[in-house]
């Protein structure tokens, strides 16, 4: 049974983690394109809207995107959306992506390691819009 969405509050956070397969590598050196992380940001923003407003919402736009380090095949990426502003129908989200684990092919084909601390690879600010509440 579903429960009604509680409404958005500043500081509310949603987090996803995803293993990056070698099929998703786009460039030499097993690098991924920047659109990969933007797609993950869309997914975590959608869950945020579902949790806060009971609707998938729409991404209105990014006011900033900063690519700070590469994402590679074999990485485990964690993306987080945190609400920083709540309007009547809009919400501003702080979006961040970290590499938590990275493959280590220099050790063996299946080796990897946990990054402590995780490596911040992309951060962005986005606005989403949700339908008016009845």
Steps between C-alpha positions, in 0.01 A plus 500: 500500500634844415541786742451865407808709430593705809614816318847636433729632772842661476772249583308195380738261321471202264800285406557239226802278434586335170776280364628630165538212254757485224214511246437860607854622430499742210858621461854363511630412843155363590372856558130584505343807350364772728144422395522174696511681836236751387272202433565375854417849630168480313423167667573622854306824437202294381500294820523821703190640328311172548585497871419866563213566262364168378592584140809447283525875440695661217860614489476869407873554462847507645639830628847347540683179416865440589682190380791456740640154429435217252266206548635170369363156429530291816415792731223496757335842485284650775270789408315713751226760465443740788223760503640848557191711418126430496264717297130457437560263209877508459784351696872571468724197537868472583620198300830324565667191359787316665704198395492271806683203350734478202634208301873426522588326171871548574456243781277250312204496262247488783683699771362818649515716808279712721588869479517655847407775476286467186604712201260785412462480122203725413295758684203693368208717598165432335139614522210259478133585463211295639123534446303722735364317802120469509 
